Amino acid sequence: MRTPLGALIPLLLLGCTKDDTDDTGEVAVHPCLEGCWADAPSDALYVCEEGDDAAVGSAEAPLLTIAAAVEASREEDAPRSIRIGGGTYVETLSLYTAAGTVDDGLSLTGCAAEEAVIQAEDDDAPVIKVSAVDGLSLADLTLKGGRRALWIWQGAQVTVDGVIVEDSTRVGVVIDGSTTLLTADGLEVHDVWGHLGYEPAY
């Protein structure tokens, strides 16, 4: 017996409908992100050690690297919140606003400062270099190693909250330039050669 086409259409549409909820009706979350945030925005990009840079960056299908999340954010009309699960991410991040790339308003938030660690790729590289960015937010992260763990320059405006800087080979946090601003609501710097200040780039 043939099934009328009209009866098939709802079934076809049902099969094509994206559903990110589990059986309880709540948004599904990858196991590596469970228990991290209760207030994460629905349009945030997610990163965890078990992620995949070919994924969409959702809570259910997170990215593997923070750099990939930054690039994905740059493709949007406005920078998005990036949520980082527990683990150690060996990366050097360069955040800037220039030549068509706009990182203004970007935020990087870890699961917890003691759990979400961004480590410099080598002793001479910074962990995060911020250039001319207006309104970057860093929260609940550890920045580890590198010559400068956090290097803010060229008028960048950065806010940190619950950030730990440790094991830098030179200066933990560099503020370079008279118009550069760092607002710290919670910043812990330890086990570095120099804690906070200016170190010439040359």
Secondary structure, DSSP 4 states (H G I P E B T S, - for coil): -PPPHHHHHHHHHHHH----B-TTSSBP--GGGTTS-SS--TT-EEE-TT--TTS---SSS-BS-HHHHHHHHHTSSS--EEEE-SEEEE--EEEE-BTTB--TT-EEEES-TTTEEEE-SSTTS-SEEEES-EEEEEEEEEEE-SSEEEEEETT-EEEEEEEEEE--SSEEEEEESTT-EEEESSEEEESSSEEEE-----
